[in-house]
Protein backbone atom coordinates (compact mmCIF):
# COMPACT_ATOMS: atom_id res chain seq x y z
CA UNK A 1 0.00 0.00 0.00
CA UNK A 2 1.08 3.55 -0.50
CA UNK A 3 3.02 5.37 2.18
CA UNK A 4 0.20 7.79 2.92
CA UNK A 5 -2.18 4.87 3.61
CA UNK A 6 -4.85 6.79 1.80
CA UNK A 7 -7.04 5.22 -0.80
CA UNK A 8 -8.31 6.84 -3.98
CA UNK A 9 -11.83 6.21 -5.32
CA UNK A 10 -10.27 4.99 -8.59
CA UNK A 11 -8.47 2.24 -6.69
CA UNK A 12 -11.73 1.11 -5.10
CA UNK A 13 -13.44 1.11 -8.50
CA UNK A 14 -10.55 -0.92 -9.92
CA UNK A 15 -10.70 -3.43 -7.08
CA UNK A 16 -14.47 -3.74 -7.50
CA UNK A 17 -13.99 -4.50 -11.17
CA UNK A 18 -11.35 -7.13 -10.42
CA UNK A 19 -13.69 -8.68 -7.86
CA UNK A 20 -16.63 -8.48 -10.29
CA UNK A 21 -18.70 -6.40 -7.86
CA UNK A 22 -20.88 -3.68 -9.36
CA UNK A 23 -20.66 -0.57 -7.17
CA UNK A 24 -22.55 2.70 -7.49
CA UNK A 25 -20.56 5.90 -7.17
CA UNK A 26 -22.06 6.45 -3.72
CA UNK A 27 -20.89 3.00 -2.64
CA UNK A 28 -17.45 3.71 -4.02
CA UNK A 29 -17.05 6.91 -2.04
CA UNK A 30 -18.44 5.27 1.12
CA UNK A 31 -16.07 2.28 0.75
CA UNK A 32 -13.12 4.52 -0.03
CA UNK A 33 -13.50 6.00 3.44
CA UNK A 34 -14.14 2.71 5.20
CA UNK A 35 -11.36 0.79 3.50
CA UNK A 36 -9.04 3.73 4.14
CA UNK A 37 -9.62 3.35 7.87
CA UNK A 38 -8.86 -0.37 7.69
CA UNK A 39 -5.63 0.30 5.81
CA UNK A 40 -4.60 2.89 8.37
CA UNK A 41 -5.30 0.48 11.21
CA UNK A 42 -3.18 -2.22 9.61
CA UNK A 43 -0.43 0.30 8.99
CA UNK A 44 -0.37 0.90 12.77
CA UNK A 45 0.32 -2.80 13.26
CA UNK A 46 3.24 -2.62 10.79
CA UNK A 47 4.75 0.16 12.89
CA UNK A 48 4.94 -2.23 15.83
CA UNK A 49 6.09 -5.23 13.76
CA UNK A 50 9.74 -4.43 13.26
CA UNK A 51 12.16 -6.43 11.14
CA UNK A 52 12.77 -8.96 13.92
CA UNK A 53 9.17 -10.14 13.65
CA UNK A 54 8.93 -12.53 10.68
CA UNK A 55 5.99 -12.24 8.31
CA UNK A 56 3.54 -15.06 8.68
CA UNK A 57 0.61 -16.32 6.67
CA UNK A 58 -0.72 -18.79 9.19
CA UNK A 59 -1.45 -18.62 12.93
CA UNK A 60 -0.09 -22.11 13.63
CA UNK A 61 3.70 -22.58 13.72
CA UNK A 62 3.51 -25.67 11.53
CA UNK A 63 5.32 -26.61 8.32
CA UNK A 64 5.38 -29.57 5.93
CA UNK A 65 1.87 -30.85 6.42
CA UNK A 66 1.61 -33.38 3.65
CA UNK A 67 -0.65 -36.06 2.26
CA UNK A 68 0.42 -39.44 0.89
CA UNK A 69 0.00 -39.87 -2.86
CA UNK A 70 -2.87 -42.37 -2.64
CA UNK A 71 -6.12 -41.86 -4.57
CA UNK A 72 -9.30 -41.52 -2.52
CA UNK A 73 -13.00 -41.29 -3.20
CA UNK A 74 -14.18 -39.07 -6.03
CA UNK A 75 -17.50 -37.39 -6.65
CA UNK A 76 -19.86 -38.86 -9.24
CA UNK A 77 -20.53 -36.48 -12.14
CA UNK A 78 -24.05 -35.93 -10.77
CA UNK A 79 -22.70 -34.99 -7.35
CA UNK A 80 -20.11 -32.75 -8.95
CA UNK A 81 -22.72 -31.02 -11.09
CA UNK A 82 -25.34 -30.73 -8.32
CA UNK A 83 -24.50 -27.08 -7.75
CA UNK A 84 -23.97 -26.19 -11.39
CA UNK A 85 -26.07 -23.34 -12.75
CA UNK A 86 -26.56 -25.38 -15.92
CA UNK A 87 -25.12 -28.50 -17.50
CA UNK A 88 -24.80 -30.19 -20.86
CA UNK A 89 -24.13 -33.89 -20.57
CA UNK A 90 -21.68 -34.30 -17.72
CA UNK A 91 -20.05 -30.92 -18.13
CA UNK A 92 -20.74 -27.55 -16.55
CA UNK A 93 -22.37 -25.12 -18.95
CA UNK A 94 -21.28 -21.53 -18.48
CA UNK A 95 -21.76 -18.28 -20.33
CA UNK A 96 -18.93 -17.62 -22.76
CA UNK A 97 -16.48 -15.26 -21.13
CA UNK A 98 -14.83 -12.50 -23.08
CA UNK A 99 -11.18 -12.94 -22.40
CA UNK A 100 -8.59 -15.64 -22.39
CA UNK A 101 -7.17 -18.37 -20.29
CA UNK A 102 -4.97 -16.85 -17.60
CA UNK B 1 -8.51 -16.95 -36.40
CA UNK B 2 -5.23 -15.80 -37.85
CA UNK B 3 -4.36 -12.64 -39.60
CA UNK B 4 -1.91 -12.41 -42.45
CA UNK B 5 0.83 -10.29 -40.98
CA UNK B 6 3.69 -8.79 -42.95
CA UNK B 7 6.85 -10.83 -42.41
CA UNK B 8 10.44 -9.78 -42.87
CA UNK B 9 12.88 -12.25 -44.35
CA UNK B 10 14.41 -14.13 -41.40
CA UNK B 11 18.09 -13.47 -42.28
CA UNK B 12 17.34 -9.79 -42.80
CA UNK B 13 15.53 -9.60 -39.45
CA UNK B 14 18.53 -11.13 -37.66
CA UNK B 15 20.84 -8.68 -39.42
CA UNK B 16 18.84 -5.72 -38.09
CA UNK B 17 17.74 -7.02 -34.70
CA UNK B 18 18.94 -9.19 -31.89
CA UNK B 19 16.21 -11.60 -30.80
CA UNK B 20 15.65 -11.82 -27.04
CA UNK B 21 13.81 -14.87 -25.79
CA UNK B 22 12.20 -16.13 -22.61
CA UNK B 23 10.22 -19.30 -21.97
CA UNK B 24 7.63 -20.45 -19.52
CA UNK B 25 7.25 -24.20 -19.58
CA UNK B 26 4.50 -25.93 -17.63
CA UNK B 27 5.12 -29.55 -16.69
CA UNK B 28 2.26 -31.74 -15.48
CA UNK B 29 3.59 -34.14 -12.86
CA UNK B 30 2.55 -37.78 -13.14
CA UNK B 31 1.81 -38.39 -9.46
CA UNK B 32 -1.07 -40.76 -8.64
CA UNK B 33 -3.16 -37.95 -7.18
CA UNK B 34 -3.61 -34.24 -7.67
CA UNK B 35 -1.60 -31.44 -6.08
CA UNK B 36 -3.94 -30.60 -3.21
CA UNK B 37 -6.55 -33.35 -3.31
CA UNK B 38 -6.59 -37.15 -3.34
CA UNK B 39 -8.52 -37.20 -6.63
CA UNK B 40 -6.81 -39.45 -9.21
CA UNK B 41 -4.48 -37.50 -11.47
CA UNK B 42 -5.44 -37.65 -15.18
CA UNK B 43 -1.80 -36.89 -16.03
CA UNK B 44 -0.46 -39.86 -14.06
CA UNK B 45 1.38 -42.71 -15.72
CA UNK B 46 -1.58 -45.05 -15.21
CA UNK B 47 -4.33 -42.75 -16.45
CA UNK B 48 -5.35 -43.26 -20.05
CA UNK B 49 -6.67 -39.88 -21.13
CA UNK B 50 -8.75 -41.30 -23.97
CA UNK B 51 -11.06 -43.06 -21.53
CA UNK B 52 -11.56 -40.19 -19.10
CA UNK B 53 -15.20 -39.21 -18.90
CA UNK B 54 -15.71 -35.54 -17.96
CA UNK B 55 -15.96 -34.63 -14.28
CA UNK B 56 -15.20 -38.13 -13.00
CA UNK B 57 -11.80 -37.41 -11.44
CA UNK B 58 -12.76 -34.70 -9.01
CA UNK B 59 -13.32 -34.15 -5.31
CA UNK B 60 -14.82 -31.17 -3.45
CA UNK B 61 -11.29 -29.69 -3.26
CA UNK B 62 -10.99 -29.65 -7.08
CA UNK B 63 -14.21 -27.64 -7.23
CA UNK B 64 -13.34 -25.43 -4.27
CA UNK B 65 -16.61 -26.37 -2.59
CA UNK B 66 -17.29 -24.63 0.73
CA UNK B 67 -15.65 -26.41 3.64
CA UNK B 68 -13.13 -28.28 1.52
CA UNK B 69 -9.47 -27.80 2.33
CA UNK B 70 -6.37 -28.44 0.22
CA UNK B 71 -3.57 -30.68 1.54
CA UNK B 72 -0.21 -30.81 -0.24
CA UNK B 73 0.81 -34.01 -2.04
CA UNK B 74 4.24 -34.94 -0.65
CA UNK B 75 5.24 -36.83 -3.78
CA UNK B 76 4.52 -33.75 -5.92
CA UNK B 77 6.79 -31.68 -3.68
CA UNK B 78 9.58 -34.26 -4.00
CA UNK B 79 9.17 -34.34 -7.79
CA UNK B 80 9.32 -30.54 -7.89
CA UNK B 81 12.51 -30.49 -5.81
CA UNK B 82 14.09 -33.14 -8.07
CA UNK B 83 13.20 -31.08 -11.13
CA UNK B 84 14.62 -27.95 -9.49
CA UNK B 85 17.85 -29.79 -8.75
CA UNK B 86 18.08 -31.18 -12.29
CA UNK B 87 17.75 -27.59 -13.54
CA UNK B 88 20.70 -26.64 -11.37
CA UNK B 89 18.48 -24.53 -9.11
CA UNK B 90 18.82 -23.71 -5.48
CA UNK B 91 16.03 -25.22 -3.41
CA UNK B 92 14.35 -22.79 -1.06
CA UNK B 93 14.67 -23.77 2.58
CA UNK B 94 11.23 -22.25 3.05
CA UNK B 95 8.65 -21.96 0.34
CA UNK B 96 5.04 -20.90 0.40
CA UNK B 97 1.90 -21.18 -1.73
CA UNK B 98 -0.03 -18.12 -2.85
CA UNK B 99 -3.43 -17.44 -4.35
CA UNK B 100 -3.53 -16.00 -7.83
CA UNK B 101 -6.96 -14.38 -8.04
CA UNK B 102 -8.86 -14.20 -11.30
CA UNK B 103 -12.33 -14.88 -12.62
CA UNK B 104 -12.43 -17.45 -15.35
CA UNK B 105 -14.42 -20.68 -15.29
CA UNK B 106 -11.38 -22.93 -15.80
CA UNK B 107 -11.10 -22.93 -12.02
CA UNK B 108 -14.28 -23.01 -9.97
CA UNK B 109 -12.89 -21.24 -6.91
CA UNK B 110 -11.84 -18.03 -8.69
CA UNK B 111 -8.20 -18.42 -7.79
CA UNK B 112 -5.37 -20.72 -8.65
CA UNK B 113 -3.07 -21.98 -5.93
CA UNK B 114 0.41 -21.14 -7.14
CA UNK B 115 3.63 -19.76 -5.70
CA UNK B 116 4.58 -16.13 -5.93
CA UNK B 117 7.54 -14.64 -4.10
CA UNK B 118 8.71 -17.86 -2.45
CA UNK B 119 9.07 -20.52 -5.18
CA UNK B 120 10.41 -23.95 -4.32
CA UNK B 121 13.39 -23.59 -6.72
CA UNK B 122 15.27 -20.60 -8.12
CA UNK B 123 18.43 -19.52 -9.95
CA UNK B 124 19.39 -22.48 -12.07
CA UNK B 125 21.13 -23.05 -15.37
CA UNK B 126 21.05 -25.71 -18.05
CA UNK B 127 22.95 -26.22 -21.25
CA UNK B 128 21.16 -26.94 -24.51
CA UNK B 129 22.67 -28.17 -27.73
CA UNK B 130 21.54 -27.40 -31.27
CA UNK B 131 22.41 -29.02 -34.60
CA UNK B 132 26.12 -29.05 -35.24
CA UNK B 133 26.91 -29.42 -31.56
CA UNK B 134 26.79 -25.71 -30.66
CA UNK B 135 25.72 -25.23 -27.03
CA UNK B 136 23.91 -22.40 -25.24
CA UNK B 137 23.51 -21.74 -21.54
CA UNK B 138 19.95 -21.03 -20.46
CA UNK B 139 19.53 -19.44 -17.06
CA UNK B 140 16.51 -20.47 -15.05
CA UNK B 141 14.89 -17.79 -12.94
CA UNK B 142 12.55 -20.03 -10.99
CA UNK B 143 10.54 -23.21 -10.93
CA UNK B 144 7.40 -23.09 -8.87
CA UNK B 145 4.59 -25.45 -7.91
CA UNK B 146 0.98 -24.80 -8.81
CA UNK B 147 -2.24 -26.51 -9.88
CA UNK B 148 -3.54 -26.94 -13.41
CA UNK B 149 -6.93 -25.56 -14.45
CA UNK B 150 -9.96 -27.32 -15.94
CA UNK B 151 -10.61 -27.74 -19.63
CA UNK B 152 -13.03 -25.46 -21.46
CA UNK B 153 -14.76 -26.31 -24.70
CA UNK B 154 -16.20 -23.29 -26.45
CA UNK B 155 -19.41 -24.12 -28.25
CA UNK B 156 -20.82 -22.16 -31.16
CA UNK B 157 -19.17 -19.18 -32.77
CA UNK B 158 -17.45 -19.43 -36.10
CA UNK B 159 -14.02 -20.67 -35.11
CA UNK B 160 -14.38 -22.86 -32.05
CA UNK B 161 -12.09 -20.43 -30.31
CA UNK B 162 -13.34 -18.25 -27.56
CA UNK B 163 -14.20 -15.18 -29.61
CA UNK B 164 -17.79 -15.48 -30.70
CA UNK B 165 -18.54 -18.63 -28.70
CA UNK B 166 -22.15 -18.96 -27.57
CA UNK B 167 -21.32 -20.81 -24.37
CA UNK B 168 -18.60 -22.92 -22.83
CA UNK B 169 -18.56 -26.39 -21.30
CA UNK B 170 -16.25 -27.16 -18.42
CA UNK B 171 -14.60 -30.41 -17.41
CA UNK B 172 -12.73 -30.10 -14.11
CA UNK B 173 -10.81 -33.40 -14.36
CA UNK B 174 -7.61 -31.45 -15.04
CA UNK B 175 -8.29 -28.91 -12.28
CA UNK B 176 -5.73 -29.47 -9.56
CA UNK B 177 -3.24 -31.57 -11.56
CA UNK B 178 0.22 -30.86 -10.12
CA UNK B 179 2.19 -28.46 -12.29
CA UNK B 180 5.68 -27.08 -12.15
CA UNK B 181 6.15 -23.84 -14.07
CA UNK B 182 9.73 -23.25 -15.18
CA UNK B 183 10.59 -19.66 -16.02
CA UNK B 184 13.84 -18.70 -17.77
CA UNK B 185 15.71 -15.46 -17.40
CA UNK B 186 15.96 -13.49 -20.62
CA UNK B 187 18.00 -15.32 -23.23
CA UNK B 188 20.32 -13.25 -25.39
CA UNK B 189 23.05 -13.98 -27.88
CA UNK B 190 21.25 -16.69 -29.79
CA UNK B 191 21.01 -14.63 -33.01
CA UNK B 192 20.14 -16.74 -36.08
CA UNK B 193 19.94 -19.82 -33.84
CA UNK B 194 17.09 -18.36 -31.76
CA UNK B 195 14.34 -20.66 -33.12
CA UNK B 196 16.55 -23.75 -32.74
CA UNK B 197 17.64 -22.75 -29.24
CA UNK B 198 13.98 -22.43 -28.24
CA UNK B 199 13.22 -25.87 -29.60
CA UNK B 200 16.34 -27.37 -28.00
CA UNK B 201 15.46 -25.80 -24.65
CA UNK B 202 11.98 -27.34 -24.58
CA UNK B 203 13.41 -30.65 -25.85
CA UNK B 204 15.95 -30.59 -23.02
CA UNK B 205 13.28 -29.92 -20.40
CA UNK B 206 11.34 -32.83 -21.87
CA UNK B 207 14.43 -35.05 -21.70
CA UNK B 208 15.03 -34.05 -18.09
CA UNK B 209 11.49 -34.73 -16.86
CA UNK B 210 11.40 -38.05 -18.72
CA UNK B 211 14.75 -39.05 -17.23
CA UNK B 212 13.42 -38.12 -13.79
CA UNK B 213 10.22 -40.05 -14.51
CA UNK B 214 8.13 -37.23 -13.06
CA UNK B 215 5.94 -36.46 -16.08
CA UNK B 216 4.54 -38.33 -19.05
CA UNK B 217 5.76 -35.27 -21.01
CA UNK B 218 3.47 -35.87 -23.98
CA UNK B 219 3.16 -32.46 -25.53
CA UNK B 220 0.13 -33.37 -27.64
CA UNK B 221 -1.71 -34.21 -24.42
CA UNK B 222 -0.65 -30.99 -22.75
CA UNK B 223 1.65 -32.70 -20.22
CA UNK B 224 4.29 -30.22 -21.29
CA UNK B 225 3.25 -26.77 -22.51
CA UNK B 226 5.36 -23.89 -23.66
CA UNK B 227 4.76 -20.14 -23.75
CA UNK B 228 7.38 -18.33 -25.79
CA UNK B 229 8.36 -14.72 -25.11
CA UNK B 230 10.01 -12.95 -28.01
CA UNK B 231 11.23 -9.40 -28.37
CA UNK B 232 13.68 -7.68 -30.70
CA UNK B 233 16.48 -5.32 -29.80
CA UNK B 234 17.68 -3.12 -32.67
CA UNK B 235 21.37 -3.97 -33.16
CA UNK B 236 23.64 -1.51 -31.46
CA UNK B 237 20.80 0.14 -29.53
CA UNK B 238 21.42 -1.76 -26.29
CA UNK B 239 17.72 -1.46 -25.64
CA UNK B 240 15.29 -4.29 -25.06
CA UNK B 241 12.19 -4.25 -27.20
CA UNK B 242 8.57 -4.85 -26.25
CA UNK B 243 7.84 -8.54 -25.88
CA UNK B 244 4.95 -10.71 -26.94
CA UNK B 245 4.06 -13.96 -25.22
CA UNK B 246 2.92 -16.68 -27.60
CA UNK B 247 0.80 -19.15 -25.64
CA UNK B 248 0.44 -22.90 -25.94
CA UNK B 249 3.16 -23.74 -28.40
CA UNK B 250 2.67 -27.41 -27.89
CA UNK B 251 5.08 -29.35 -30.02
CA UNK B 252 8.84 -29.15 -30.41
CA UNK B 253 8.68 -28.16 -34.02
CA UNK B 254 6.11 -25.47 -33.21
CA UNK B 255 8.51 -23.83 -30.74
CA UNK B 256 10.98 -23.33 -33.59
CA UNK B 257 8.25 -22.13 -35.94
CA UNK B 258 6.57 -19.78 -33.44
CA UNK B 259 9.83 -18.08 -32.43
CA UNK B 260 10.82 -17.70 -36.08
CA UNK B 261 7.41 -16.30 -36.98
CA UNK B 262 7.41 -13.74 -34.15
CA UNK B 263 10.91 -12.55 -35.06
CA UNK B 264 9.85 -12.06 -38.68
CA UNK B 265 6.53 -10.41 -37.75
CA UNK B 266 7.96 -8.02 -35.17
CA UNK B 267 10.89 -7.09 -37.43
CA UNK B 268 8.51 -6.11 -40.23
CA UNK B 269 6.45 -3.92 -37.87
CA UNK B 270 9.45 -2.14 -36.34
CA UNK B 271 11.10 -1.64 -39.73
CA UNK B 272 7.90 -0.04 -41.01
CA UNK B 273 7.99 2.42 -38.11
CA UNK B 274 5.32 0.68 -36.07
CA UNK B 275 5.38 -0.37 -32.44
CA UNK B 276 5.01 -3.82 -30.90
CA UNK B 277 2.04 -4.23 -28.61
CA UNK B 278 2.81 -6.04 -25.38
CA UNK B 279 0.27 -8.83 -25.53
CA UNK B 280 -0.33 -12.55 -25.40
CA UNK B 281 -0.65 -14.16 -28.80
CA UNK B 282 -2.23 -17.42 -29.86
CA UNK B 283 -0.25 -19.96 -31.85
CA UNK B 284 -2.01 -21.61 -34.78
CA UNK B 285 -0.49 -24.95 -35.56
CA UNK B 286 -2.30 -25.28 -38.90
CA UNK B 287 -1.17 -22.00 -40.46
CA UNK B 288 2.08 -21.58 -38.53
CA UNK B 289 1.08 -18.07 -37.48
CA UNK B 290 0.21 -16.18 -34.30
CA UNK B 291 -2.73 -13.87 -33.70
CA UNK B 292 -3.33 -11.30 -30.99
CA UNK B 293 -4.98 -12.35 -27.75
CA UNK B 294 -5.38 -10.42 -24.56
CA UNK B 295 -3.38 -7.21 -24.18
CA UNK B 296 -1.01 -7.34 -21.21
CA UNK B 297 -2.18 -4.56 -18.98
CA UNK B 298 -3.34 -3.98 -15.46
CA UNK B 299 -5.89 -6.70 -16.16
CA UNK B 300 -3.02 -8.92 -14.94
CA UNK B 301 -3.69 -7.71 -11.45
CA UNK B 302 -3.89 -11.04 -9.71
CA UNK B 303 -3.70 -9.72 -6.13
CA UNK B 304 -1.45 -12.57 -5.04
CA UNK B 305 -1.48 -13.25 -1.33
CA UNK B 306 -0.21 -16.14 0.81
CA UNK B 307 -2.57 -19.13 0.68
CA UNK B 308 -4.07 -19.20 4.20
CA UNK B 309 -5.23 -22.82 3.88
CA UNK B 310 -1.72 -24.19 3.40
CA UNK B 311 1.42 -24.22 5.51
CA UNK B 312 4.94 -23.43 4.36
CA UNK B 313 7.00 -26.18 2.75
CA UNK B 314 10.43 -26.44 4.37
CA UNK B 315 12.40 -29.31 2.85
CA UNK B 316 15.18 -30.57 5.10
CA UNK B 317 18.76 -30.48 3.93
CA UNK B 318 18.86 -34.27 4.19
CA UNK B 319 15.82 -34.68 1.91
CA UNK B 320 17.37 -32.34 -0.66
CA UNK B 321 20.64 -34.28 -0.49
CA UNK B 322 18.81 -37.58 -0.84
CA UNK B 323 16.97 -36.34 -3.96
CA UNK B 324 20.20 -34.91 -5.33
CA UNK B 325 21.92 -38.28 -4.97
CA UNK B 326 19.07 -39.95 -6.84
CA UNK B 327 19.24 -37.63 -9.86
CA UNK B 328 19.64 -39.46 -13.18
CA UNK B 329 22.45 -38.85 -15.61
CA UNK B 330 22.42 -35.33 -17.11
CA UNK B 331 21.07 -35.24 -20.69
CA UNK B 332 24.34 -34.04 -22.24
CA UNK B 333 26.29 -36.83 -20.56
CA UNK B 334 23.65 -39.33 -21.53
CA UNK B 335 23.85 -38.25 -25.17
CA UNK B 336 27.57 -38.91 -25.39
CA UNK B 337 27.11 -42.31 -23.75
CA UNK B 338 24.29 -43.32 -26.11
CA UNK B 339 26.25 -42.15 -29.14
CA UNK B 340 29.11 -44.44 -28.15
CA UNK B 341 26.83 -47.37 -27.27
CA UNK B 342 24.92 -47.21 -30.51
CA UNK B 343 27.89 -46.64 -32.77
CA UNK B 344 26.13 -43.93 -34.80
CA UNK B 345 28.11 -41.43 -36.82
CA UNK B 346 28.12 -37.80 -35.63
CA UNK B 347 25.69 -36.91 -38.40
CA UNK B 348 23.34 -39.82 -37.73
CA UNK B 349 23.31 -39.04 -34.02
CA UNK B 350 22.72 -35.32 -34.53
CA UNK B 351 19.80 -36.11 -36.83
CA UNK B 352 18.26 -38.21 -34.09
CA UNK B 353 18.78 -35.47 -31.48
CA UNK B 354 17.35 -32.81 -33.79
CA UNK B 355 14.35 -34.98 -34.50
CA UNK B 356 13.80 -35.28 -30.73
CA UNK B 357 13.77 -39.07 -31.01
CA UNK B 358 16.52 -39.99 -28.56
CA UNK B 359 14.13 -41.40 -25.97
CA UNK B 360 12.09 -43.29 -28.52
CA UNK B 361 15.16 -44.95 -30.00
CA UNK B 362 16.60 -45.71 -26.57
CA UNK B 363 13.35 -47.36 -25.52
CA UNK B 364 13.15 -49.26 -28.81
CA UNK B 365 16.67 -50.59 -28.25
CA UNK B 366 15.75 -51.49 -24.67
CA UNK B 367 12.78 -53.41 -26.06
CA UNK B 368 15.17 -55.62 -27.99
CA UNK B 369 15.71 -54.00 -31.40
CA UNK B 370 19.14 -53.18 -32.80
CA UNK B 371 20.21 -49.51 -32.63
CA UNK B 372 20.64 -49.30 -36.42
CA UNK B 373 17.19 -50.74 -37.14
CA UNK B 374 15.59 -48.60 -34.43
CA UNK B 375 17.09 -45.52 -36.00
CA UNK B 376 16.07 -46.62 -39.48
CA UNK B 377 12.41 -47.01 -38.53
CA UNK B 378 12.04 -43.90 -36.37
CA UNK B 379 13.96 -41.60 -38.70
CA UNK B 380 12.52 -43.21 -41.82
CA UNK B 381 9.01 -44.52 -42.08
CA UNK B 382 7.64 -43.21 -38.76
CA UNK B 383 9.03 -39.70 -39.34
CA UNK B 384 7.76 -39.73 -42.91
CA UNK B 385 4.21 -40.47 -41.78
CA UNK B 386 4.51 -37.98 -38.90
CA UNK B 387 5.61 -35.26 -41.32
CA UNK B 388 2.70 -35.98 -43.61
CA UNK B 389 0.35 -35.67 -40.68
CA UNK B 390 2.20 -32.68 -39.15
CA UNK B 391 2.57 -34.37 -35.78
CA UNK B 392 5.53 -35.44 -33.65
CA UNK B 393 6.66 -39.01 -34.50
CA UNK B 394 6.50 -40.03 -30.82
CA UNK B 395 2.73 -39.52 -30.86
CA UNK B 396 2.15 -42.07 -33.61
CA UNK B 397 3.50 -45.32 -32.26
CA UNK B 398 5.15 -46.69 -29.12
CA UNK B 399 8.82 -47.76 -28.97
CA UNK B 400 7.60 -51.21 -27.98
CA UNK B 401 5.62 -51.54 -31.22
CA UNK B 402 8.53 -50.35 -33.34
CA UNK B 403 10.79 -52.88 -31.61
CA UNK B 404 8.26 -55.60 -32.34
CA UNK B 405 8.18 -54.64 -36.03
CA UNK B 406 11.98 -54.65 -36.17
CA UNK B 407 12.10 -58.10 -34.59
CA UNK B 408 9.49 -59.42 -37.05
CA UNK B 409 11.63 -58.25 -39.97
CA UNK B 410 14.85 -59.58 -38.46
CA UNK B 411 13.32 -63.02 -37.97
CA UNK B 412 12.19 -62.99 -41.60
CA UNK B 413 8.50 -63.09 -40.74
CA UNK B 414 7.96 -59.74 -42.45
CA UNK B 415 9.57 -58.18 -45.48
CA UNK B 416 10.28 -54.46 -45.34
CA UNK B 417 7.23 -53.81 -47.40
CA UNK B 418 4.99 -55.91 -45.14
CA UNK B 419 6.55 -54.27 -42.11
CA UNK B 420 5.59 -50.86 -43.44
CA UNK B 421 2.03 -52.10 -43.80
CA UNK B 422 2.14 -53.43 -40.25
CA UNK B 423 3.32 -50.03 -39.01
CA UNK B 424 0.50 -48.37 -40.93
CA UNK B 425 -1.97 -50.68 -39.18
CA UNK B 426 -0.51 -49.97 -35.73
CA UNK B 427 -0.74 -46.21 -36.37
CA UNK B 428 -4.33 -46.66 -37.55
CA UNK B 429 -5.09 -48.19 -34.16
CA UNK B 430 -5.57 -51.77 -35.34
CA UNK B 431 -3.56 -53.20 -32.45
CA UNK B 432 -0.03 -54.38 -31.76
CA UNK B 433 2.19 -55.28 -34.74
CA UNK B 434 1.58 -59.00 -34.17
CA UNK B 435 -2.17 -58.37 -34.07
CA UNK B 436 -2.03 -56.28 -37.25
CA UNK B 437 0.01 -58.97 -39.00
CA UNK B 438 -2.63 -61.55 -38.07
CA UNK B 439 -5.62 -59.34 -38.95
CA UNK B 440 -4.25 -58.14 -42.26
CA UNK B 441 -2.69 -61.49 -43.16
CA UNK B 442 0.74 -59.93 -43.67
CA UNK B 443 2.82 -63.06 -43.08
CA UNK B 444 5.58 -63.78 -45.56
CA UNK B 445 4.71 -66.74 -47.81
CA UNK B 446 7.21 -69.29 -46.58
CA UNK B 447 5.58 -72.23 -48.34
CA UNK B 448 8.10 -73.14 -51.07
CA UNK B 449 5.38 -75.02 -52.95
CA UNK B 450 3.37 -71.85 -53.48
CA UNK B 451 6.48 -69.91 -54.48
CA UNK B 452 7.58 -72.61 -56.97
CA UNK B 453 4.14 -72.62 -58.53
CA UNK B 454 4.33 -68.85 -59.00
CA UNK B 455 7.86 -69.13 -60.40
CA UNK B 456 6.78 -71.77 -62.93
CA UNK B 457 3.89 -69.56 -63.95
CA UNK B 458 6.21 -66.59 -64.49
CA UNK B 459 8.80 -68.66 -66.38
CA UNK B 460 6.10 -69.92 -68.73
CA UNK B 461 5.26 -66.37 -69.81
CA UNK B 462 8.93 -65.43 -70.28
CA UNK B 463 10.51 -68.64 -71.66
CA UNK B 464 13.75 -66.94 -72.76
CA UNK B 465 14.65 -65.99 -69.20
CA UNK B 466 15.41 -69.56 -68.17
CA UNK B 467 17.84 -69.89 -71.09
CA UNK B 468 19.58 -66.65 -70.15
CA UNK B 469 20.03 -67.79 -66.56
CA UNK B 470 21.35 -71.13 -67.73
CA UNK B 471 23.87 -69.34 -69.92
CA UNK B 472 25.13 -67.48 -66.87
CA UNK B 473 23.11 -64.24 -67.00
CA UNK B 474 21.87 -64.58 -63.47
CA UNK B 475 20.63 -60.99 -63.31
CA UNK B 476 17.87 -61.99 -65.72
CA UNK B 477 16.20 -63.61 -62.71
CA UNK B 478 15.14 -60.11 -61.61
CA UNK B 479 12.23 -60.03 -64.03
CA UNK B 480 10.90 -63.30 -62.64
CA UNK B 481 11.36 -62.16 -59.03
CA UNK B 482 9.28 -59.07 -59.81
CA UNK B 483 6.47 -61.18 -61.29
CA UNK B 484 6.51 -63.59 -58.35
CA UNK B 485 6.45 -60.77 -55.79
CA UNK B 486 3.49 -59.26 -57.62
CA UNK B 487 1.68 -62.59 -57.66
CA UNK B 488 2.37 -63.01 -53.93
CA UNK B 489 1.21 -59.42 -53.24
CA UNK B 490 4.59 -58.60 -51.79
CA UNK B 491 4.35 -61.29 -49.17
CA UNK B 492 7.33 -63.29 -50.38
CA UNK B 493 10.92 -63.11 -49.28
CA UNK B 494 12.72 -61.92 -52.42
CA UNK B 495 15.99 -63.63 -51.45
CA UNK B 496 14.25 -67.00 -51.12
CA UNK B 497 12.46 -66.51 -54.45
CA UNK B 498 15.80 -65.84 -56.11
CA UNK B 499 17.27 -68.99 -54.60
CA UNK B 500 14.36 -71.04 -55.89
CA UNK B 501 14.61 -69.58 -59.41
CA UNK B 502 18.31 -70.44 -59.57
CA UNK B 503 17.61 -73.96 -58.30
CA UNK B 504 14.99 -74.31 -61.03
CA UNK B 505 17.36 -73.11 -63.73
CA UNK B 506 20.25 -75.26 -62.66
CA UNK B 507 18.37 -78.25 -61.30
Interface residues (C-beta under 8 A of the other chain):
Chain A: X14 X18 X20 X57 X58 X60 X62 X63 X64 X65 X66 X67 X68 X69 X70 X71 X72 X73 X74 X75 X76 X77 X80 X81 X83 X88 X89 X90 X91 X92 X93 X94 X95 X96 X97 X98 X99 X100 X101 X102
Chain B: X31 X32 X33 X38 X39 X40 X53 X54 X55 X56 X57 X58 X59 X60 X63 X65 X71 X72 X73 X74 X75 X76 X77 X94 X96 X100 X101 X102 X103 X104 X105 X106 X112 X149 X152 X153 X154 X155 X156 X157 X162 X165 X166 X167 X168 X169 X170 X171 X172 X247 X280 X293 X294 X298 X301 X302 X303 X305 X306 X307 X308 X310 X311 X312 X313 X314 X315
